[in-house]
């Protein structure tokens, strides 16, 4: 499975904001033949993973035109937890500099640039029904399967059989896949003693040395994470633990999403019992 943002303007993936005026015309710079070349030589069922495609509405028509027979699988999670996760993810990438509360206030002003809309719009992205309705206006529902993440983990075998049957792949192999949360926002920072001016050079040196050991030892993400924790965990701590969301913000988000979740229930014809 490829993880590649082909259907979104590439300039928008810069680490820092870009001017909307510098965005290329996507249709003039992208070719479906170039996209298909990414999958040359692959066998069996192949696909692309891109968490931004449902949210980024300009991509919907591009997908409909370029992939007229492709099936689409959307996995949705509790929108409150999704917003929190996205915020910490962007904070860790260095794109976000505000507190979560300040970021929501910025979003409420509704004057975001395309770059901000793609990366820093935490609240509205969880209005799933709106995004799905726009997607369905370009791509038939029959080619789309929506899975609720909490249901997937609670009823793994049943959900995976549904996914495999939809994609036309072996359900036994699907069930055998172990559930994995591969996008945890670590947001690690040095503990106070390792920031001491007299010792900081030594910890900087060990950061570089240990990372060199990690990348040369394994190519597997999980193994690398375990090695980093073993080699550097004693002088790093989670920055996220000290940034728990204000309970009032959580309650406000729950109230905000209630009508949107009810709309999603009607759209999917199912109750969202885990939210």
LINRAUR-V933970 format. One line per field, one symbol per residue. phi: phi as a letter, one per 40 degrees, with the letter a starting at -180 (. if undefined). burial: 1 if it has 24 or more other ideal C-beta (glycine too) atoms within 12 Angstrom, else 0. A space follows every 10 residues. Layout:
phi->???
burial->???
This chain:
phi->.cbacccbdc cccccbdbcd cccccdccbb bcccccccbc gcbgcbabba ccccccddcc ccccccbcbc cbbbbbbdcc ccccccdccc cccgcbbccc cccccccccf bccdccccbb bccccccccc cccccccbbd dcbbbbbcdc cdccbdcccc cccccccgbc ccccccccda cbbcccfcac cdcccddcbd ccccccdccc cccccccabc dccccccccc cbccbbaccc ccbcccdccc cccdcccdcc ccccdcccfa ccccb
burial->0000111110 1100000000 0000010001 0000100000 0000000101 1111111111 0111011001 1111111111 1111111111 1000110001 0011011000 0011111111 1111111111 1101110110 0001111110 1100010011 0011011000 0001000000 0000110100 0001000000 0010000001 0001000000 0001000100 0100110000 0000100010 0011001001 1001001100 01001
